[in-house]
Amino acid sequence: MSDTVSQAELQESIEKLGKAYRSIREQMQKVIIGQDHVVEQLLIALVSRGHCLLEGVPGLAKTLMISTLARCLSMTFARIQFTPDLMPADITGTDVLQENRETGKREFRFLPGPLFHNVVLADEINRTPPKTQAALLEAMQERQVTVGQMRHTLADPFFVLATQNPIEQEGTYSLPEAQQDRFMFKVFVKYPTFAEEREIARRTTSIQADEITPVLDGPGILELQKLVRQVPVTDHIIDYALALVRQTRVGEDGIPDFVTEWLAWGAGPRAVQFLLLGAKARALLNGRTYVSTEDVQALASPVLRHRIVTNFSAESEGITTDRVVEELLKTTPAKEGELTRDPRLQKIFAA
């Protein structure tokens, strides 16, 4: 696909993406009951070339959801069960000394680890020490790993899906902010509704074979990832995303009083990038060639919730990062004229 596409080519690609999206949803519904918002955000991250962190209590099918998505894609898949004794070499790979049968000499040969797959499930990522967690940093950002003096390029596309349990704290290691910032979304997996849980109980206690048919392959996903970046976005949408993110930065001019009261640290530039990329992908999934403020609003929480840090005062009052994002959306005008004329926001745009 070239850098620029005609309207007809764009519309054809959108129809292709919409068909693939519906097919993946249909395949996943054979196994996963409900959790539509989680599936949507996983697919948005996939076509946006991002990674996802899923958080939820045990038994909500986080691992099953990810493995089912991998089965919908004709790509290689690896699951890493993170444990306290896991070492960096266990996931990146290592050099081993082997004898060359042709020359009779011993030489080092690189044996790739599970990171050298297209889709990687990092299960219970907060159960492994920071040393091993850090081994993912280079892989997720640079899409390569360095072992010894050699750099090894990872597969493309490369998609990390990590899970963590928020209620068990014994034997866990919280992800540092630098690690969390590499994830495009932090997605909360919540309890199912009564009707959904009834269907889960019915399906999982009977004999039922779930045949999953692959929908997309690697080249197809790469094509869709390029398509997302070609979607035009207006200056107003960029300004709206910037306004949301820059208002989280404590100490800056023009920020709301509740941000000063509740936050200790704000979001960085990656938040704006992922807001815009995600909004573009969401627009395409909904059959549109343009991005609206509703797209940005829909993804504000999964993009920002792990990039802003509440202070002690907020924690003592039970204020969550989602509550802060909710207040930001309420106090930030979405209409173009109102956004640029707001006296408080003018200080942010002038900074």
KEMIKOL-200048 format. One record per residue (C-alpha): residue in one letter; x, y, z. Coordinates in steps of 0.2 Angstrom, whole numbers, plus 5000, padded with zeros to 4 digits. Layout:
AXYZ...
//
This chain:
M500050005000S500750174995D500950325007T499350404999V497750314994S496250374984Q494550384992A493950234983E495450134989L495250195007Q493350145006E493849974999S495049945013I493850005026E492549875020K493949745021L494349795039G492549795044K492249625037A493849565046Y493249645062R491549565061S492249395057I493449405072R492049455084E491049315077Q492449185080M492849255098Q490949245103K491049055100V492149055116I492049225125I490349275132G490149465133Q491649575136D491349675120H492249825125V493849725129V493749635112E493549805103Q495049885112L496149725109L495749745090I496049935090A497749905098L498149765086V497849875070S498650025079R500249925081G500149945100H500149825115C498849795129L498849765147L497249675154E496849685172G495549585181V495149465195P495449275192G494149185182L493649315170A494449225155K495849355152T497049215146L495649125136M495249285128I496949325122S497349145116T495649145107L496149305098A497849225093R496849075086C495849205075L497549265067S498649155056M500149205066T501349125078F500849125096A501849105113R501249105131I502449155144Q501949115162F502849245173T503449175189P504649245202D506049135196L505949185178M507549255170P507749375156A508549245145D507049135147I506049255137T507249335125G508349185121T510149155124D511849105116V512348925118L514048845114Q513848715101E514948605090N514948645071R514948465063E515648535047T517148615054G517348525071K517448695080R516348755094E515448915091F514049015099R512248995092F510749105097L509249005102P507749125101G506549135116P504649155116L504749335112F505149285094H503249255090N501949375082V500749365097V501549355115L500449325130A501349385146D500249295159E500249375176I501649495171N501749575189R502349405196T504049415189P505449535196P505849695188K507449625180T506349515169Q504949645167A506349755160A506849635147L505149675138L505549855137E506649845122A505649715114M503949815115Q504749985110E506149945098R505449775092Q507149695095V508149615109T509949625112V510849475118G512749495121Q513349605108M512049555095R510449635091H509049515085T507449585076L505849525082A504449465071D503249585062P501849615067F502349595085F500949615098V501149595117L499649555128A499949555146T498849505161Q498849555179N497849515195P497449675205I496949595221E498349475225Q499849575231E500949435239G502349395228T501949525215Y503049665208S502049815202L502549875184P503550035184E502850185175A504150165161Q503549995158Q501650035159D501950175147R502450055133F500649985133M499450075122F497950025133K497649965151V495949875149F494949825164V494049655163K492549665173Y491249535180P489949475167T488149525168F486849395175A486349345158E488149325152E488649225167R487149105165E487749075147I489549045153A488948925166R487848835152R489248825139T490748775151T489748635159S489248545144I490148455129Q490448585116A491848595103D492448775098E493148775081I494048945078T494348995060P495849105057V495349275049L496849375047D498649335043G500249435046P500349535029G498549575031I498749655048L500249755042E499249825028L497849875041Q499149955052K499750065038L497950105033V497650165051R499050295049Q498350355033V496750415040P496650605040V496450695057T495950875059D496851005069H495351015081I495550825085I497350845088D497050995099Y495650905109A496850755112L498250875118A497050975129L496550815138V498350755140R499150915145Q497850955158T498550805168R500250885171V500350955188G501151125190E500751185172D499651335168G497851315165I497551145173P495951115183D495951125202F495550945204V497050895194T498150985207E497150915221W497150735215L498650695204A500550675208W501050655190G500350675173A500450585156G501850605143P501750625124R501450445121A499650475128V499350595113Q500050475100F499050325106L497450435108L497550485090L498050315083G496650225093A495350355088K495850325069A495750135071R494050155080A493350265066L493850135053L493149995063N491450095063G491550115044R492150305045T493550395036Y493550535048V493950545067S492750625079T492950685097E491850535102D493250425096V494450515107Q493250515122A492950325121L494750285122A495350415135S495150305150P496150145143V497450265136L497650375152R497250275167H498950195168R499950355163I499350465177V499750445196T498550495210N499250565226F498950515244S497550635245A496550565231E496950385237S496350425254E494650485246G494550335235I494850445219T495450335205T496250385189D494650335179R493750465190V495050595185V494850555167E492950565168E493150745176L494350795162L493050745149K491650835158T492651005159T493551005142P492451075128A492250955113K491651085101E492951175090G492551355094E492251325113L493851225114T494951365107R494051505116D494051435133P495151555143R495851415154L496351305139Q497151455130K498451455143I498851265139F498851305120A500051445123A501251345134
//
